[in-house]
Amino acid sequence: MKKILQIMIPTILLIMNIAPTVLAKDKQIDEFYSALSNENVYKEYKKATLNIRKKMKVTAYKDLEKELGKYSFDVGLLPNSIPKNDVYFFASIIDNDKRIVKKFAIYQLDGELFTSGYSSRTKGTTGLDDDFSSLKSSIVKEELASDKP
């Protein structure tokens, strides 16, 4: 009986530590997004020009960046900080005649926020755009949870 308990207890503890990651891997992107938006963590803009939800390797971001073109983000990836597992990438972009507003969030499969960002650019009357201005992290957190730019 002691041998059975000696085997069962470590096995149960191991399963408890692995289970959240395993369950998250099987979680659909839309379900994961819904959980985030229900908790006011990340919300897409209601009147977005483009919303992106992807499960991908962080190293594949360069390919996504090419697809996004003028809507790409500088996600500030450092080689030693890149997660080895897949991640969830979310972005919401509004592009109208006056401005471009965009935000993104990258989450690890366990639900932990890896990185996020927000930028807004006003289109000038001369046809030239102003530089993006990043906001402080407290404002970024508020912006990520907002569905209004």
NORLIN-V596685 format. One record per pair of residues at least 6 apart in sequence whose C-alpha atoms are under 7 Angstrom apart, sorted by the first residue. I is the first residue (numbers start at 1). J is the second residue. D is the distance in whole Angstrom. If there is no record, write none. Layout:
I;J;D
I;J;D
This chain:
20;110;7
21;109;7
21;110;5
24;109;6
24;110;6
25;109;6
29;53;7
29;54;7
29;55;7
36;42;6
37;43;5
40;145;5
41;144;7
41;145;5
42;144;5
42;145;4
43;144;6
43;145;5
43;146;6
43;147;5
44;51;7
44;92;5
44;147;5
45;92;6
45;147;4
45;148;6
45;149;7
46;147;6
46;148;7
48;92;6
48;93;5
48;94;5
49;93;6
49;94;5
49;95;6
50;92;6
50;93;5
50;94;7
51;91;6
51;92;4
51;93;6
52;90;5
52;91;5
52;92;6
53;89;6
53;90;5
53;91;7
54;88;6
54;89;5
54;90;7
55;86;6
55;87;6
55;88;4
55;89;6
56;86;5
56;87;5
56;88;6
57;85;7
57;86;4
57;87;6
58;82;7
58;83;7
58;86;7
58;87;6
65;72;5
86;109;7
87;106;7
87;107;6
87;108;5
87;109;6
88;106;6
88;107;5
88;108;6
88;109;7
89;105;6
89;106;5
89;107;7
90;104;5
90;105;5
90;106;6
91;103;6
91;104;4
91;105;7
92;102;6
92;103;6
92;104;7
93;101;6
93;102;4
93;103;7
94;100;6
94;101;5
94;102;6
95;101;7
98;122;6
98;123;5
99;121;5
99;122;4
99;123;5
100;120;6
100;121;5
100;122;7
101;119;6
101;120;4
101;121;6
101;149;7
102;118;6
102;119;6
102;120;6
103;117;6
103;118;4
103;119;6
103;144;7
104;116;5
104;117;5
104;118;7
105;115;6
105;116;4
105;117;7
106;113;6
106;114;5
106;115;5
106;116;6
107;113;4
107;114;5
108;114;6
117;140;6
118;134;6
118;135;7
118;140;6
119;132;6
119;133;6
119;134;5
120;132;6
120;133;6
121;129;7
121;130;6
121;131;6
121;132;5
122;129;6
122;130;6
123;129;5
123;130;7
124;130;7
